[in-house]
Amino acid sequence: MIAMKAKTKFEKQKVLVKAKKANITNLGHAGAALRLAARRSIRTRQKSSPVGTPPHSRRGQLRRAIAYSVDKPRGVVVIGPERDAVGTSGSAHEFGGRYRRERYPKRPYMGPALEKLQDRLPDFWANSVR
């Protein structure tokens, strides 16, 4: 018979640091995936899209304006159209509303992109702390 003794040491601070770093990295991956899904849903067409479907962009400006940014101190990612690129037209399309004196019906593109990726999001964090 063989006898063996082992000592283990749990370093809580190292685990927390690695978990925070992995979270920031994976938020970036999730933001990029959601941005890509939203961009792919917007087609470049001259005619308006049917109500309830992602909007069409005549020159592709709305599609190019979708960006993401990770806020490291708060541990969140913000994804959506940049306001200085397309103004509030992104919000008017997503939720319905007025933009430049015209009424826009609901043509969501960010919400459906999130629903499409919802099942894949936990996979970004799986096995990320090592």
C-alpha positions in Angstrom: 0.0 0.0 0.0 1.2 3.5 -0.8 0.5 6.4 1.5 0.4 10.0 0.2 -0.2 13.4 1.6 -1.1 16.5 -0.4 -1.5 20.1 0.5 -3.6 22.5 -1.4 -3.7 26.3 -1.2 -6.7 28.3 -2.5 -5.7 31.7 -3.7 -8.9 33.6 -3.8 -7.4 36.9 -5.2 -5.8 35.1 -8.2 -9.1 33.4 -9.0 -11.0 36.7 -8.8 -8.4 38.5 -11.0 -8.5 35.8 -13.7 -12.3 35.7 -13.6 -12.6 39.4 -14.1 -10.1 39.3 -17.0 -12.0 36.4 -18.6 -15.3 38.3 -18.2 -13.9 41.4 -19.9 -12.5 39.3 -22.8 -15.8 37.4 -23.2 -17.9 40.5 -23.1 -15.9 41.7 -26.0 -16.5 38.4 -27.9 -20.2 38.5 -27.2 -20.4 42.2 -28.2 -18.7 41.4 -31.5 -20.9 38.5 -32.2 -24.1 40.5 -31.5 -22.8 43.4 -33.7 -22.1 41.0 -36.5 -25.6 39.4 -36.3 -27.3 42.9 -36.2 -25.2 44.1 -39.2 -26.0 41.0 -41.2 -29.7 41.5 -40.7 -29.7 45.0 -42.3 -29.8 44.8 -46.1 -28.9 47.6 -48.5 -32.0 48.2 -50.6 -33.7 51.3 -52.0 -37.2 50.3 -50.8 -38.3 50.3 -47.2 -38.4 46.9 -45.5 -41.8 45.5 -44.3 -42.9 46.5 -40.9 -41.6 44.2 -38.2 -38.5 43.1 -40.1 -35.0 44.6 -39.9 -34.7 47.9 -41.7 -33.1 48.4 -45.1 -30.3 50.9 -45.4 -30.0 52.8 -48.7 -26.3 53.5 -48.5 -25.3 51.0 -45.7 -24.8 53.8 -43.2 -26.9 52.3 -40.5 -25.1 48.9 -40.9 -21.7 50.6 -40.6 -22.8 52.6 -37.6 -23.4 49.6 -35.4 -20.5 49.3 -32.9 -19.8 47.9 -29.5 -17.7 49.0 -26.5 -16.7 47.2 -23.3 -16.9 49.3 -20.1 -14.2 47.5 -18.1 -14.8 49.2 -14.7 -18.5 48.4 -14.7 -18.1 45.0 -16.5 -20.7 45.7 -19.2 -20.8 45.9 -23.0 -22.8 48.5 -25.0 -23.9 47.6 -28.5 -25.8 49.7 -31.0 -25.7 52.4 -33.6 -23.4 55.3 -32.9 -25.4 58.4 -32.5 -22.9 60.7 -34.1 -23.0 58.6 -37.3 -26.8 58.1 -37.8 -28.4 60.3 -35.2 -31.5 58.9 -33.5 -32.7 57.0 -36.6 -31.4 53.8 -35.1 -33.8 54.2 -32.2 -36.6 55.2 -34.4 -36.2 52.0 -36.4 -35.8 49.7 -33.4 -38.7 51.0 -31.3 -40.7 53.0 -33.8 -41.0 56.8 -33.5 -40.2 60.0 -35.2 -37.0 61.0 -37.0 -36.6 64.1 -39.1 -40.4 64.8 -39.1 -41.2 61.4 -40.4 -43.0 58.6 -38.5 -41.1 55.3 -38.6 -42.9 52.0 -37.8 -41.1 49.4 -35.6 -38.4 47.6 -37.5 -36.3 46.0 -34.8 -32.8 44.7 -35.6 -30.9 44.7 -32.3 -33.5 42.7 -30.3 -33.9 39.9 -32.9 -30.1 39.7 -33.1 -29.9 39.2 -29.4 -32.6 36.6 -29.5 -30.8 34.8 -32.3 -27.6 34.6 -30.2 -29.2 34.0 -26.8 -28.4 30.3 -26.8 -24.8 30.8 -27.7 -23.9 33.5 -25.2 -23.2 31.2 -22.2 -20.7 29.3 -24.4 -18.5 32.4 -24.5 -17.9 32.1 -20.7 -17.6 28.3 -20.6 -14.1 27.2 -19.5 -12.8 30.7 -19.6 -11.2 30.9 -16.1 -8.0 28.8 -16.1 
